[in-house]
Each structure stands twice: as C-alpha cells, then as structure tokens.
Amino acid sequence: MVVGLCARSVVQPGYYLLVDIAFGPRARLPEWSFNAVVPFAVHLLGGAVGGRMVLAGTLFLVTFSPMVLFRRAPWPVQIAAGLLGGLNPFVYDRLEEGQWLIAAGAGGLCLWVAAFEGLQRRPGRRWALALAAATVGIVALDEHEIGMLLVLGLCGLVGTAAWRDPLRRRWTLAAAGLAGVVLLYGVVPFFLGHGGGTYPTVARFGRPDLLAFRSTASHRYGLWVNLLGLYGEWGERLGRFPLAKAGAPWWPIPSLLLAGAAVAGAALRRDRAWLLAVGGIGLLVSASTATPLGLSLALAAIRHLPLLAAYREPEKWSALWLLALVVLVPSALERAGRWRSGNPSGRAALPLLAGVVMVATLLPAGASMIRNLPGDIVPVAYPRSWTAAAAYLRRHVPAADTVLVLPWHLYEGLPFTGYRVTANPASVIFPGRLLTPTDLQIPGRTTEVPSPHHIGSLALAPGTRSCQLAAAVRATGIHWVVIEDAAGGLGDGLRLQRCGFRVREGTLNGVNAVAVLSG
C-alpha cells in the first residue's frame, strides 16, 4: 500500500495536466511534465481539443477494457459488457467531477483481471509481464487503486486456489514484485516532498476530512441501496453536479436487477465467484466512514497508521463493486446463452437477455450520462485577468519569493466555472512558490482548522478593519499576494490594501477579477 500511495508523486503531472485541460491551453504546466506526450499534445492542439481527447480516451478505456476481457464471447455479451463498463453512475460521477484518471483507473481493472486469468491459464513470463504492466498502468492513473489491487490479488489467489499451485503462485508473486520495483521511484518523493499528495499532507487528514468525503446516502433509500447502484460520491451531497437518478424514483429496480445478475454470474462461473467477494469488500469500505462504527474504526486506524488517511474518500472503493458487475453480469449472459444454445426455440435467448441488461444499464443512469455529459463537460479558458496576473508574477516576482493566494479555500466557486465548486486552480496557472491551503476549506459547507502561521484563521475570520492579517502575512516573510475572484477574496484584498498593500496588477472589483498585491 505504501508503494502505491507514494506513486502520487508520479501521478501529479497528470493531475495538473487535467486541470490544464479543463481550464484551457494557456494554463501553466509543471516543468517536470514537459517530457510527456499528452502535455505536448495539449499544447500543440489546444486545451479544448486536448481535453476532448483525454475524455474520449477515458471513455474508450472504461468501455473497451470489459470487451477485451470478453473478446471470445458472442457479440451481445461484448456489447452489454462495454455499455455497463462505460455508462454507469460511478464513471458518470467521476467524469462530472473532473476525476477522469480515477474513472480510467477503474476501467483498467478489467484489463488486470484479463491478465490475471491469462496467468492462471498459462503461467509464464508473458502473462506475468502483462499482469505487472496492468498493475503499474492502473496505479499510474490512480494511486489509490493500489489498495484495491492488493485486495484483488489476495482474493484472486485464494479464490482460484492458485496459491496451492507452486508454478502459478511463483509467477503471480513475480508479477507483483516486478510491479512493486517499478513503482519504487515514487517512495522517496512521497515522504520527502511537500504540498498536496505527500506524506506530510496525508498525515494531517482527520475527522473533518472523513466526514466531508464520506459516501452519500439516498434520501429515499438509504446508504446501502445508493452504493449498490454505484451512486454515493461525496459531491452528490454538495450538489456539485446533477444526479443521474433525479426524477426517477424507481432507479433501484435496474440496480437490483444488475446485482442479481452478478450473483447469478458468480453461481454460473465458479472460477470468477471470488469477484463477488471483492465487490462486497468494496461496498463495505465505501460505506465505512458514513456509519458511526465505521468512522470510529477508521479514526482509530489512522491514529496508528496515518497512511490510511489517504483513503479519506472511501467511495472510490466502489470501483471494486463496479468491476464485479462488469465481469459477473456478462459472465451470466455468456453461460445462459450456452445453456440455451442447444434448444432451437432458445436461439434468441442470448440477445434478449443481453437487451435486458442493456436497458437496465441505460435506465436511468446511462441515458442521463449520454444526455448530460456533452453539455456538462466543456473545457473553459481562464479569463484574461487570471492570465495577466500569472504573466505579472512570472515577470516581476523573484523565483525564491513566496506568493500567498487568497481567499483561503481549497475548493472555490468561480464565476468562469459557473460557480460550480472546484479545486482551487492556483497551483496550475500561477508560477513560483505558492502558499495555498491544504486544509479542507469548502466555502459555506465544510471548514477545517486552517494553517500555517494563523494566516488561514485570520483570512477566514469575519470582516474586520484591523491589520492582523497584513501583519501575519509580513511576519511570515511574504510580500506578494494574489487575490482570486472567489467568495471572501474581495474582503481579504480590501483588508490588505487598507494596511499598506498596493495593487500591482488587476483590480479588486468586478467579475473574474484577479489582483496581485505587494506590501
């Protein structure tokens, strides 16, 4: 788990790249990601085209990887598997959130299962390399998947009894060892680095984070039915995007139908029945911090092993339940089709059963996803004031100077994003050494005790005419401040201006207005 969590230092270029894609071609890329092909394509083609390419690639992966697993199955089974893998609430929510890599990583789990099954059929170097490559690729997309991969590997060894066969056990462990060695280069940066995605940040996660990122229960059907239907992402509770199930109170019916088909698939394909247990583990973890007992156990575990706090958003583990559905439901179709193939009157049974699965996939989540995604995921460009402020910082602020970014929010509602709550994009567009919050600050919803040097506490305090904020900023040795056009930004800027800070770029009034202050 440690190795996988440490791989965040490798994944960060991709994370910042996605923010670049979301906000346009002129956003700054981290210098250490310039050697990547995708950033080059984004700058060559522009943010809008590059963003659509990455989105299309994600949708292709989540749809195509189940079809790879069922490449020898009849075409109705392949189509049903592809639709279920691509058109589901888990993928929908992640795409709406902008967490495209998380959706892609979940889609890659089918490729891992295909490589694992190939290794069990033909133990040897070829499939061991394929399994290691699938593991490394998934972790590179989403480092949180390492815990899920450990569960998959252990359950797979026990569920298929591969651990009893020395040859299968040896090659499976060799694949795991090779993947671990390849991922080792993320360990040192994770523990020695600073900022988001490093151990010092992860170790600070606590109860407010677990409460804010807990899974969301359905107001009508509760927590477990919500998770069983692949809903429950924390952003649903905050209204960050429209729910795919809105206006369809009957949505549990197709969800329960698919769950029943997965149970049938486990019964018909005993060699894949272990995936049902894997999916159940995913549901249990997803529900953990949303229950009093689970929250207490999670807090106790974090006190003894702070690394576990990296899983502060447990609903990501619903990817294992998605994997169980995507593998076991088509498996049930495949076996049912073979059982009916000897009966002339049942020749149309397989297309009919596959059609039922496709309808259950499309109603209501899949149809809503098809209808909403084209309009909801539209790349936007930074307004001119943002790029002008970035250019000013690049020209006039020494590289060694620290720049404070206000307001002190980790998530913001910005005018040019339609006031949709999004992660603060300061670290992507503004150059230099930035001081931004790592505390869980969601304006109007969640507030965690801020740090450092009380700057966050003073910035979040109610409006005051005192110069405490300016004094705290200067005491930290900071002489440059960027004021973003977000809730609380104007008040912070005026407080600093009254206490000797001067506006060097931009303005403190107006929509999409960003200002650079010095003092």
KEVOVEX-295881 format. One record per residue (C-alpha): residue number from 1; chain; z, x, y; residue in three letters. Coordinates in Angstrom, 3 decimals. Example, Ala and Ser with C-alpha at 12.3 -4.5 7.8 and 13.67 -1.06 7.14 Angstrom:
<recs>
  resi  chain        up      east     north  resn
     1      A     7.800    12.300    -4.500   Ala
     2      A     7.140    13.670    -1.060   Ser
</recs>
This chain:
<recs>
  resi  chain        up      east     north  resn
     1      A     0.000     0.000     0.000   Met
     2      A     0.882     2.853     2.351   Val
     3      A    -2.555     4.418     1.938   Val
     4      A    -4.289     1.144     2.647   Gly
     5      A    -2.212     0.354     5.703   Leu
     6      A    -2.796     3.850     7.012   Cys
     7      A    -6.543     3.249     6.873   Ala
     8      A    -6.245     1.210    10.090   Arg
     9      A    -6.928     4.422    11.981   Ser
    10      A   -10.354     4.439    10.363   Val
    11      A   -10.946     0.747    10.923   Val
    12      A   -10.030     0.751    14.619   Gln
    13      A   -13.522     1.820    15.750   Pro
    14      A   -14.871    -1.255    14.010   Gly
    15      A   -12.231    -3.457    15.621   Tyr
    16      A   -13.045    -2.224    19.101   Tyr
    17      A   -16.733    -2.496    18.293   Leu
    18      A   -16.313    -6.204    17.583   Leu
    19      A   -14.610    -6.693    20.925   Val
    20      A   -17.546    -4.848    22.467   Asp
    21      A   -19.933    -7.180    20.698   Ile
    22      A   -18.004   -10.232    21.850   Ala
    23      A   -17.927    -9.188    25.491   Phe
    24      A   -21.335    -7.650    25.972   Gly
    25      A   -23.286    -4.394    25.904   Pro
    26      A   -21.642    -2.685    28.864   Arg
    27      A   -18.176    -2.556    27.345   Ala
    28      A   -16.844     0.919    26.613   Arg
    29      A   -16.845     2.158    23.030   Leu
    30      A   -14.240     4.634    21.774   Pro
    31      A   -15.715     8.134    21.898   Glu
    32      A   -14.901     8.800    18.263   Trp
    33      A   -17.082     5.915    17.081   Ser
    34      A   -20.336     7.122    18.614   Phe
    35      A   -21.484     8.591    15.309   Asn
    36      A   -21.504     5.158    13.667   Ala
    37      A   -24.778     3.396    13.058   Val
    38      A   -23.606    -0.052    14.131   Val
    39      A   -22.338     1.004    17.595   Pro
    40      A   -25.661     2.745    18.126   Phe
    41      A   -27.493    -0.450    17.189   Ala
    42      A   -25.313    -2.482    19.546   Val
    43      A   -26.063    -0.179    22.477   His
    44      A   -29.712     0.020    21.538   Leu
    45      A   -30.235    -3.719    21.096   Leu
    46      A   -27.573    -5.018    23.467   Gly
    47      A   -24.314    -6.810    22.846   Gly
    48      A   -25.806   -10.260    22.258   Ala
    49      A   -28.323    -9.126    19.646   Val
    50      A   -25.882    -6.695    18.070   Gly
    51      A   -23.201    -9.362    17.898   Gly
    52      A   -25.536   -11.778    16.160   Arg
    53      A   -26.498    -9.036    13.714   Met
    54      A   -22.865    -8.365    12.791   Val
    55      A   -22.146   -12.079    12.477   Leu
    56      A   -25.234   -12.571    10.326   Ala
    57      A   -24.185    -9.613     8.176   Gly
    58      A   -20.729   -11.099     7.688   Thr
    59      A   -22.135   -14.480     6.688   Leu
    60      A   -24.589   -12.779     4.378   Phe
    61      A   -21.816   -10.822     2.647   Leu
    62      A   -19.468   -13.767     2.107   Val
    63      A   -22.374   -15.845     0.792   Thr
    64      A   -24.281   -13.233    -1.198   Phe
    65      A   -21.389   -11.456    -2.951   Ser
    66      A   -20.484   -14.512    -5.119   Pro
    67      A   -24.160   -14.808    -6.050   Met
    68      A   -24.091   -11.164    -7.175   Val
    69      A   -21.181   -11.981    -9.471   Leu
    70      A   -23.125   -14.940   -10.910   Phe
    71      A   -26.519   -13.222   -10.866   Arg
    72      A   -27.150   -14.116   -14.527   Arg
    73      A   -26.068   -17.748   -14.140   Ala
    74      A   -28.501   -20.667   -13.596   Pro
    75      A   -29.643   -21.205   -10.028   Trp
    76      A   -27.458   -24.325    -9.394   Pro
    77      A   -24.389   -22.222   -10.206   Val
    78      A   -25.517   -19.419    -7.897   Gln
    79      A   -26.168   -21.788    -5.005   Ile
    80      A   -22.808   -23.526    -5.482   Ala
    81      A   -21.032   -20.144    -5.563   Ala
    82      A   -22.808   -18.949    -2.417   Gly
    83      A   -22.066   -22.107    -0.454   Leu
    84      A   -18.414   -22.074    -1.480   Leu
    85      A   -18.096   -18.409    -0.515   Gly
    86      A   -19.651   -18.850     2.921   Gly
    87      A   -18.781   -22.387     4.005   Leu
    88      A   -15.020   -22.717     3.707   Asn
    89      A   -12.118   -23.087     6.163   Pro
    90      A   -10.854   -19.521     5.618   Phe
    91      A   -14.163   -17.978     6.685   Val
    92      A   -14.607   -20.596     9.422   Tyr
    93      A   -11.233   -19.837    10.999   Asp
    94      A   -11.766   -16.076    10.872   Arg
    95      A   -15.196   -16.299    12.455   Leu
    96      A   -13.814   -18.571    15.177   Glu
    97      A   -11.003   -16.073    15.779   Glu
    98      A   -13.446   -13.200    16.084   Gly
    99      A   -11.878   -11.612    12.972   Gln
   100      A   -15.263   -11.004    11.418   Trp
   101      A   -14.195    -7.935     9.457   Leu
   102      A   -11.400    -9.883     7.776   Ile
   103      A   -13.897   -12.500     6.624   Ala
   104      A   -16.243    -9.769     5.415   Ala
   105      A   -13.412    -8.041     3.536   Gly
   106      A   -12.515   -11.294     1.780   Ala
   107      A   -16.163   -11.718     0.810   Gly
   108      A   -16.197    -8.220    -0.655   Gly
   109      A   -13.524    -9.195    -3.183   Leu
   110      A   -16.222   -10.837    -5.320   Cys
   111      A   -18.022    -7.504    -5.496   Leu
   112      A   -14.732    -5.918    -6.616   Trp
   113      A   -14.416    -8.491    -9.412   Val
   114      A   -18.034    -7.847   -10.443   Ala
   115      A   -17.356    -4.086   -10.599   Ala
   116      A   -14.056    -4.613   -12.454   Phe
   117      A   -15.684    -6.835   -15.068   Glu
   118      A   -18.522    -4.340   -15.443   Gly
   119      A   -15.981    -1.570   -16.043   Leu
   120      A   -14.214    -3.631   -18.704   Gln
   121      A   -17.506    -4.312   -20.484   Arg
   122      A   -18.792    -0.737   -20.276   Arg
   123      A   -16.031     1.741   -19.447   Pro
   124      A   -17.578     4.829   -17.915   Gly
   125      A   -18.409     6.810   -14.820   Arg
   126      A   -20.963     4.397   -13.386   Arg
   127      A   -18.730     1.335   -13.165   Trp
   128      A   -15.694     3.410   -12.183   Ala
   129      A   -17.651     4.700    -9.169   Leu
   130      A   -18.758     1.137    -8.381   Ala
   131      A   -15.150    -0.098    -8.506   Leu
   132      A   -13.946     2.753    -6.300   Ala
   133      A   -16.765     2.127    -3.810   Ala
   134      A   -15.933    -1.582    -3.667   Ala
   135      A   -12.262    -0.762    -3.062   Thr
   136      A   -12.999     1.712    -0.269   Val
   137      A   -15.529    -0.634     1.339   Gly
   138      A   -13.119    -3.569     1.377   Ile
   139      A   -10.269    -1.506     2.847   Val
   140      A   -12.633    -0.085     5.459   Ala
   141      A   -13.409    -3.639     6.550   Leu
   142      A    -9.816    -4.866     6.486   Asp
   143      A    -6.942    -2.505     5.689   Glu
   144      A    -4.625    -5.436     4.889   His
   145      A    -6.658    -6.087     1.756   Glu
   146      A    -5.029    -3.103     0.040   Ile
   147      A    -2.076    -5.257    -0.999   Gly
   148      A    -4.435    -7.890    -2.374   Met
   149      A    -6.390    -5.216    -4.235   Leu
   150      A    -3.176    -3.945    -5.828   Leu
   151      A    -2.397    -7.486    -6.994   Val
   152      A    -5.952    -7.864    -8.275   Leu
   153      A    -5.834    -4.562   -10.143   Gly
   154      A    -2.456    -5.149   -11.769   Leu
   155      A    -3.205    -8.760   -12.721   Cys
   156      A    -6.630    -7.737   -13.982   Gly
   157      A    -5.220    -5.016   -16.227   Leu
   158      A    -2.577    -7.344   -17.639   Val
   159      A    -4.696   -10.488   -17.742   Gly
   160      A    -7.598    -8.872   -19.575   Thr
   161      A    -5.295    -6.714   -21.719   Ala
   162      A    -7.297    -3.718   -20.514   Ala
   163      A    -4.065    -1.693   -20.278   Trp
   164      A    -3.877    -1.722   -24.087   Arg
   165      A    -7.260    -0.005   -24.410   Asp
   166      A    -6.886     3.717   -23.548   Pro
   167      A   -10.535     4.063   -22.536   Leu
   168      A   -10.544     1.056   -20.172   Arg
   169      A    -7.142     1.984   -18.802   Arg
   170      A    -8.208     5.563   -18.135   Arg
   171      A   -11.408     4.666   -16.290   Trp
   172      A    -9.710     1.900   -14.276   Thr
   173      A    -6.975     4.288   -13.162   Leu
   174      A    -9.622     6.926   -12.405   Ala
   175      A   -11.415     4.460   -10.116   Ala
   176      A    -8.138     3.612    -8.378   Ala
   177      A    -7.302     7.297    -7.982   Gly
   178      A   -10.711     8.119    -6.536   Leu
   179      A   -10.423     5.293    -4.021   Ala
   180      A    -6.939     6.478    -3.063   Gly
   181      A    -8.141    10.028    -2.469   Val
   182      A   -10.998     8.834    -0.264   Val
   183      A    -8.582     6.724     1.799   Leu
   184      A    -6.038     9.521     2.256   Leu
   185      A    -7.613    10.656     5.503   Tyr
   186      A    -6.047     7.644     7.228   Gly
   187      A    -2.450     8.545     6.342   Val
   188      A    -1.688    11.242     8.927   Val
   189      A    -3.231     9.412    11.936   Pro
   190      A    -1.345     6.273    10.961   Phe
   191      A     2.067     7.940    11.010   Phe
   192      A     1.444    10.354    13.877   Leu
   193      A    -0.677     8.135    16.118   Gly
   194      A     0.441     5.848    18.917   His
   195      A    -0.660     2.443    20.083   Gly
   196      A    -1.876    -0.544    18.136   Gly
   197      A    -2.344    -0.157    14.405   Gly
   198      A     0.000     2.812    13.943   Thr
   199      A     3.378     3.036    12.236   Tyr
   200      A     5.479     3.059    15.443   Pro
   201      A     3.915    -0.270    16.415   Thr
   202      A     4.160    -1.805    12.945   Val
   203      A     7.811    -0.766    12.628   Ala
   204      A     8.651    -2.838    15.734   Arg
   205      A     7.402    -6.111    14.278   Phe
   206      A    10.236    -8.527    13.634   Gly
   207      A    11.289   -12.147    13.561   Arg
   208      A     9.291   -13.261    16.653   Pro
   209      A     6.107   -11.860    15.103   Asp
   210      A     6.729   -13.528    11.754   Leu
   211      A     7.427   -16.844    13.443   Leu
   212      A     4.379   -16.620    15.698   Ala
   213      A     1.959   -15.644    12.929   Phe
   214      A     3.345   -17.892    10.192   Arg
   215      A     0.999   -20.264     8.408   Ser
   216      A     0.470   -23.685     9.948   Thr
   217      A     1.401   -26.888     8.154   Ala
   218      A    -0.728   -30.001     8.384   Ser
   219      A     1.000   -32.647    10.495   His
   220      A    -0.047   -35.239     7.921   Arg
   221      A     0.066   -33.496     4.545   Tyr
   222      A     2.396   -30.531     4.978   Gly
   223      A     2.094   -26.816     4.331   Leu
   224      A     1.024   -26.527     0.716   Trp
   225      A    -1.846   -29.005     0.866   Val
   226      A    -3.035   -27.245     4.009   Asn
   227      A    -3.083   -23.849     2.297   Leu
   228      A    -4.594   -25.307    -0.867   Leu
   229      A    -7.507   -26.456     1.282   Gly
   230      A    -7.816   -22.914     2.783   Leu
   231      A    -6.525   -24.050     6.169   Tyr
   232      A    -3.328   -22.969     7.922   Gly
   233      A    -4.348   -19.962    10.054   Glu
   234      A    -1.827   -19.450    12.883   Trp
   235      A    -4.478   -20.001    15.552   Gly
   236      A    -4.770   -23.628    14.438   Glu
   237      A    -1.231   -24.211    15.662   Arg
   238      A    -2.088   -22.787    19.084   Leu
   239      A    -5.304   -24.763    19.402   Gly
   240      A    -7.428   -21.645    19.739   Arg
   241      A   -10.376   -23.370    18.082   Phe
   242      A   -11.295   -26.861    16.855   Pro
   243      A   -10.129   -27.733    13.362   Leu
   244      A   -12.848   -28.258    10.797   Ala
   245      A   -10.831   -31.153     9.354   Lys
   246      A   -10.438   -33.016    12.646   Ala
   247      A   -11.346   -36.684    12.340   Gly
   248      A   -11.405   -36.573     8.534   Ala
   249      A    -8.001   -37.697     7.186   Pro
   250      A    -9.447   -37.647     3.665   Trp
   251      A   -10.053   -33.880     3.730   Trp
   252      A    -7.542   -33.136     0.899   Pro
   253      A    -9.740   -35.021    -1.583   Ile
   254      A   -12.535   -32.415    -1.769   Pro
   255      A    -9.912   -29.642    -1.590   Ser
   256      A    -8.069   -31.047    -4.600   Leu
   257      A   -11.372   -31.550    -6.403   Leu
   258      A   -12.228   -27.869    -5.983   Leu
   259      A    -8.719   -26.838    -7.034   Ala
   260      A    -9.059   -28.959   -10.181   Gly
   261      A   -12.441   -27.365   -10.903   Ala
   262      A   -10.812   -23.928   -10.570   Ala
   263      A    -8.159   -24.889   -13.129   Val
   264      A   -10.938   -26.107   -15.428   Ala
   265      A   -12.773   -22.816   -14.932   Gly
   266      A    -9.643   -20.890   -15.924   Ala
   267      A    -9.389   -23.004   -19.081   Ala
   268      A   -13.076   -22.602   -19.959   Leu
   269      A   -13.291   -18.896   -19.110   Arg
   270      A   -10.113   -17.376   -20.507   Arg
   271      A   -11.332   -13.905   -19.591   Asp
   272      A   -11.117   -14.950   -15.915   Arg
   273      A    -7.996   -17.099   -16.152   Ala
   274      A    -5.925   -14.292   -14.592   Trp
   275      A    -7.659   -15.010   -11.294   Leu
   276      A    -5.824   -18.353   -11.122   Leu
   277      A    -2.529   -16.441   -11.124   Ala
   278      A    -3.919   -14.155    -8.424   Val
   279      A    -4.814   -17.169    -6.305   Gly
   280      A    -1.347   -18.614    -6.824   Gly
   281      A     0.227   -15.371    -5.620   Ile
   282      A    -1.974   -15.527    -2.539   Gly
   283      A    -0.768   -19.061    -1.788   Leu
   284      A     2.877   -18.064    -2.228   Leu
   285      A     2.545   -15.135     0.169   Val
   286      A     0.619   -17.271     2.652   Ser
   287      A     3.402   -19.851     2.687   Ala
   288      A     6.257   -17.326     2.699   Ser
   289      A     7.246   -16.971     6.355   Thr
   290      A     6.590   -20.663     7.044   Ala
   291      A     9.581   -21.570     4.847   Thr
   292      A    13.234   -20.764     5.689   Pro
   293      A    13.843   -18.946     2.412   Leu
   294      A    10.594   -17.016     2.619   Gly
   295      A    11.304   -15.981     6.209   Leu
   296      A    14.749   -14.692     5.264   Ser
   297      A    13.353   -12.722     2.325   Leu
   298      A    10.575   -11.275     4.485   Ala
   299      A    13.026   -10.145     7.169   Leu
   300      A    15.272    -8.560     4.553   Ala
   301      A    12.309    -6.748     3.006   Ala
   302      A    11.128    -5.477     6.400   Ile
   303      A    14.579    -4.079     7.174   Arg
   304      A    14.362    -1.909     4.052   His
   305      A    10.629    -1.166     4.233   Leu
   306      A     9.204    -1.550     7.767   Pro
   307      A     5.659    -1.028     6.497   Leu
   308      A     5.744    -4.539     5.074   Leu
   309      A     5.747    -5.822     8.651   Ala
   310      A     2.042    -5.001     8.729   Ala
   311      A     1.642    -8.280     6.831   Tyr
   312      A     3.113   -10.309     9.691   Arg
   313      A     0.177   -12.740     9.336   Glu
   314      A     0.590   -13.790     5.702   Pro
   315      A    -2.173   -16.427     5.730   Glu
   316      A    -4.625   -13.572     5.259   Lys
   317      A    -3.485   -13.641     1.633   Trp
   318      A    -5.254   -16.980     1.246   Ser
   319      A    -8.274   -14.748     0.616   Ala
   320      A    -6.957   -14.470    -2.965   Leu
   321      A    -6.996   -18.252    -3.366   Trp
   322      A   -10.499   -18.288    -1.917   Leu
   323      A   -11.504   -15.658    -4.472   Leu
   324      A   -10.043   -17.760    -7.287   Ala
   325      A   -12.036   -20.787    -6.128   Leu
   326      A   -15.271   -18.854    -5.615   Val
   327      A   -15.074   -17.315    -9.103   Val
   328      A   -13.494   -20.041   -11.217   Leu
   329      A   -15.284   -23.134    -9.862   Val
   330      A   -18.784   -21.757   -10.614   Pro
   331      A   -17.422   -20.477   -13.940   Ser
   332      A   -16.504   -24.046   -14.837   Ala
   333      A   -20.017   -25.180   -13.866   Leu
   334      A   -21.615   -22.450   -15.944   Glu
   335      A   -19.615   -23.273   -19.076   Arg
   336      A   -20.050   -27.024   -18.610   Ala
   337      A   -23.801   -26.520   -18.292   Gly
   338      A   -23.939   -24.524   -21.525   Arg
   339      A   -21.866   -27.160   -23.299   Trp
   340      A   -24.269   -29.906   -22.201   Arg
   341      A   -27.448   -27.896   -22.773   Ser
   342      A   -27.636   -28.880   -26.433   Gly
   343      A   -27.673   -32.552   -25.506   Asn
   344      A   -31.120   -33.735   -24.300   Pro
   345      A   -29.531   -36.507   -22.269   Ser
   346      A   -27.339   -33.995   -20.522   Gly
   347      A   -30.142   -31.759   -19.269   Arg
   348      A   -29.473   -32.823   -15.677   Ala
   349      A   -25.701   -32.431   -16.006   Ala
   350      A   -25.546   -28.944   -14.512   Leu
   351      A   -27.475   -29.740   -11.296   Pro
   352      A   -25.435   -32.923   -10.945   Leu
   353      A   -22.093   -31.123   -11.350   Leu
   354      A   -23.236   -28.355    -9.012   Ala
   355      A   -24.218   -31.010    -6.484   Gly
   356      A   -20.715   -32.475    -6.614   Val
   357      A   -19.243   -29.027    -5.890   Val
   358      A   -21.681   -28.521    -3.010   Met
   359      A   -20.736   -31.887    -1.479   Val
   360      A   -17.044   -31.051    -1.832   Ala
   361      A   -17.742   -27.731    -0.084   Thr
   362      A   -19.676   -29.317     2.770   Leu
   363      A   -17.314   -32.230     3.440   Leu
   364      A   -15.750   -31.813     5.855   Pro
   365      A   -15.308   -28.047     6.331   Ala
   366      A   -18.775   -26.759     5.522   Gly
   367      A   -20.631   -29.344     7.583   Ala
   368      A   -18.303   -28.745    10.544   Ser
   369      A   -18.850   -24.999    10.207   Met
   370      A   -22.633   -25.404    10.265   Ile
   371      A   -22.411   -27.727    13.259   Arg
   372      A   -19.886   -25.802    15.369   Asn
   373      A   -20.448   -22.105    14.757   Leu
   374      A   -23.776   -21.721    16.604   Pro
   375      A   -22.245   -23.040    19.806   Gly
   376      A   -18.748   -21.630    19.414   Asp
   377      A   -19.624   -18.003    18.664   Ile
   378      A   -21.709   -16.986    21.643   Val
   379      A   -21.463   -13.412    22.981   Pro
   380      A   -20.356   -13.278    26.595   Val
   381      A   -20.604   -10.468    29.119   Ala
   382      A   -17.857    -9.039    31.266   Tyr
   383      A   -18.070   -10.312    34.852   Pro
   384      A   -19.130    -7.831    37.494   Arg
   385      A   -15.576    -7.310    38.764   Ser
   386      A   -14.495    -6.075    35.325   Trp
   387      A   -17.299    -3.551    35.002   Thr
   388      A   -16.846    -2.465    38.627   Ala
   389      A   -13.147    -1.825    38.018   Ala
   390      A   -13.985     0.166    34.890   Ala
   391      A   -16.526     2.240    36.821   Ala
   392      A   -13.995     2.916    39.588   Tyr
   393      A   -11.383     4.109    37.094   Leu
   394      A   -13.935     6.358    35.451   Arg
   395      A   -14.905     7.957    38.777   Arg
   396      A   -11.609     8.195    40.636   His
   397      A    -8.684     8.282    38.200   Val
   398      A    -7.858    11.639    36.547   Pro
   399      A    -8.060    11.503    32.771   Ala
   400      A    -4.426    12.615    32.448   Ala
   401      A    -3.086     9.758    34.602   Asp
   402      A    -1.655     6.628    33.011   Thr
   403      A    -3.010     3.267    34.172   Val
   404      A    -0.797     0.181    33.892   Leu
   405      A    -2.577    -3.076    33.002   Val
   406      A    -1.076    -6.342    34.248   Leu
   407      A    -0.264    -9.120    33.566   Pro
   408      A     1.897    -8.034    30.655   Trp
   409      A     0.237   -10.157    27.967   His
   410      A    -1.048    -9.177    24.557   Leu
   411      A    -3.102   -12.401    24.465   Tyr
   412      A    -4.682   -13.980    27.530   Glu
   413      A    -6.698   -16.975    28.626   Gly
   414      A    -9.532   -15.511    30.703   Leu
   415      A   -11.964   -17.518    32.864   Pro
   416      A   -15.084   -15.908    31.405   Phe
   417      A   -13.982   -16.801    27.865   Thr
   418      A   -13.445   -20.426    28.838   Gly
   419      A    -9.661   -19.840    28.948   Tyr
   420      A    -9.603   -19.525    25.193   Arg
   421      A    -6.614   -17.377    24.218   Val
   422      A    -7.992   -13.988    23.189   Thr
   423      A    -6.659   -10.491    22.622   Ala
   424      A    -6.347    -8.521    25.854   Asn
   425      A    -9.669    -6.595    26.079   Pro
   426      A    -8.328    -3.912    28.476   Ala
   427      A    -8.376    -1.116    25.890   Ser
   428      A   -12.063    -1.741    25.257   Val
   429      A   -13.552    -1.927    28.733   Ile
   430      A   -11.205     0.237    30.831   Phe
   431      A   -11.272     4.029    30.366   Pro
   432      A    -8.409     6.504    30.407   Gly
   433      A    -4.784     6.340    29.278   Arg
   434      A    -3.735     2.706    29.482   Leu
   435      A    -0.265     1.209    29.298   Leu
   436      A    -0.648    -2.254    27.781   Thr
   437      A     1.803    -4.437    25.857   Pro
   438      A     2.188    -4.231    22.117   Thr
   439      A     4.836    -6.965    22.267   Asp
   440      A     3.875   -10.431    21.137   Leu
   441      A     3.052   -11.981    24.508   Gln
   442      A     1.125   -15.258    24.350   Ile
   443      A     1.488   -16.952    27.753   Pro
   444      A     3.135   -20.345    27.545   Gly
   445      A     3.690   -20.119    23.807   Arg
   446      A     5.447   -17.023    22.464   Thr
   447      A     7.346   -14.246    24.211   Thr
   448      A     8.928   -11.219    22.584   Glu
   449      A    11.363    -8.890    24.363   Val
   450      A     8.977    -6.525    26.174   Pro
   451      A     8.971    -2.754    26.550   Ser
   452      A     8.816     0.021    27.698   Pro
   453      A    10.906     1.029    30.713   His
   454      A    11.580    -2.630    31.616   His
   455      A     8.138    -2.883    33.219   Ile
   456      A     7.256    -5.736    30.907   Gly
   457      A    10.522    -7.578    31.600   Ser
   458      A    10.041    -7.271    35.357   Leu
   459      A     6.371    -8.270    35.200   Ala
   460      A     7.223   -11.392    33.182   Leu
   461      A    10.152   -12.336    35.423   Ala
   462      A     9.756   -15.351    37.750   Pro
   463      A     8.228   -14.660    41.155   Gly
   464      A    10.377   -12.526    43.404   Thr
   465      A     9.940   -10.752    46.718   Arg
   466      A    11.925    -7.703    45.601   Ser
   467      A    10.312    -4.337    44.892   Cys
   468      A    11.899    -3.848    41.468   Gln
   469      A     8.557    -3.977    39.680   Leu
   470      A     6.957    -1.434    42.017   Ala
   471      A     9.992     0.836    41.741   Ala
   472      A     9.940     0.657    37.930   Ala
   473      A     6.224     1.487    37.881   Val
   474      A     6.682     4.506    40.161   Arg
   475      A     9.745     5.669    38.216   Ala
   476      A     7.559     5.864    35.133   Thr
   477      A     5.178     8.185    36.959   Gly
   478      A     2.415     5.594    37.147   Ile
   479      A     0.370     5.339    40.337   His
   480      A    -2.593     3.255    39.140   Trp
   481      A    -2.517    -0.428    38.159   Val
   482      A    -5.276    -2.769    37.005   Val
   483      A    -4.699    -6.464    37.711   Ile
   484      A    -6.657    -8.739    35.364   Glu
   485      A    -7.628   -12.306    36.204   Asp
   486      A    -5.169   -13.946    33.832   Ala
   487      A    -2.027   -16.067    34.159   Ala
   488      A     0.559   -14.099    36.117   Gly
   489      A    -1.846   -11.412    37.285   Gly
   490      A    -2.140   -12.603    40.879   Leu
   491      A     1.642   -12.765    41.266   Gly
   492      A     2.067    -9.240    39.876   Asp
   493      A    -0.629    -7.910    42.194   Gly
   494      A     0.879    -9.507    45.313   Leu
   495      A     4.345    -8.192    44.432   Arg
   496      A     2.985    -4.668    44.126   Leu
   497      A     0.893    -4.995    47.289   Gln
   498      A     3.938    -6.072    49.306   Arg
   499      A     5.729    -2.939    48.105   Cys
   500      A     3.244    -0.275    49.097   Gly
   501      A     0.441    -0.505    46.536   Phe
   502      A    -3.055    -0.705    48.026   Arg
   503      A    -6.115    -2.452    46.617   Val
   504      A    -8.750     0.222    45.942   Arg
   505      A   -11.320    -1.859    44.079   Glu
   506      A   -11.922    -5.596    43.733   Gly
   507      A    -9.797    -8.418    45.051   Thr
   508      A    -6.616   -10.261    44.147   Leu
   509      A    -8.123   -13.713    44.733   Asn
   510      A   -10.929   -15.591    43.085   Gly
   511      A   -12.157   -16.423    39.600   Val
   512      A   -12.993   -13.455    37.352   Asn
   513      A   -11.458   -11.168    39.994   Ala
   514      A   -10.129    -7.821    38.771   Val
   515      A    -8.429    -5.366    41.124   Ala
   516      A    -7.463    -1.700    40.929   Val
   517      A    -4.322    -0.779    42.877   Leu
   518      A    -2.770     2.590    43.678   Ser
   519      A     0.589     3.463    45.097   Gly
</recs>
